[in-house]
Amino acid sequence: MAFLFPRPKIEAAMPDTTRPPNELVRVYFERRTHAQLDPPPTPDEIRRQLGWHLILTLRQPDRDDCN
């Protein structure tokens, strides 16, 4: 089947990307490998950040509607 109109040119949706130099990649991974990592937060700190302490203080075990 022949088209009556020329087909529109479909352009790439992704832009061209550049590749970083090898030395830059080596420096990045070297820095990342030897970086000091912070220890994970304690369970109490996680509960505090999530606001669970608010829920625990409002919850009363003798109430039936808490479950």
C-alpha positions in Angstrom: 0.0 0.0 0.0 1.4 3.3 -1.0 1.2 6.3 1.3 -0.3 9.5 -0.2 1.6 11.7 2.2 5.2 11.3 3.3 5.6 9.7 6.7 6.7 12.0 9.5 10.3 11.6 10.7 10.3 10.1 14.1 13.0 11.7 16.3 14.6 10.0 19.2 12.9 10.8 22.5 16.2 10.5 24.5 18.9 13.1 24.2 22.4 12.2 23.3 24.5 11.5 26.4 28.2 11.9 26.8 30.5 9.4 28.4 32.7 10.7 31.3 36.5 10.2 31.0 37.9 7.0 32.6 40.0 9.0 35.0 36.9 10.8 36.3 35.1 7.5 36.8 38.1 6.1 38.7 38.2 9.1 41.0 34.5 8.8 41.7 34.6 5.1 42.6 37.8 5.5 44.6 36.1 8.3 46.7 32.9 6.2 47.0 34.8 3.1 48.1 36.7 4.8 50.9 33.9 7.1 52.1 33.0 6.9 55.8 29.4 5.6 56.1 27.2 6.7 59.0 25.8 3.8 61.0 22.1 3.1 60.5 19.7 4.9 62.9 18.6 3.0 66.1 15.1 1.6 66.1 14.0 4.3 68.6 15.2 7.0 66.2 13.3 5.4 63.3 10.1 5.3 65.4 10.7 9.0 66.4 11.2 10.0 62.7 8.1 8.1 61.6 6.0 9.6 64.4 5.2 6.2 65.9 5.7 7.6 69.4 2.5 9.6 68.8 0.5 6.5 68.0 1.9 4.5 70.9 0.9 7.2 73.4 -2.6 7.5 72.0 -3.3 3.8 71.9 -4.9 2.2 74.9 -4.9 -1.6 75.1 -8.4 -1.8 76.8 -10.2 -0.1 73.9 -11.9 -2.4 71.3 -11.6 0.0 68.4 -7.8 0.0 68.3 -7.5 -3.2 66.3 
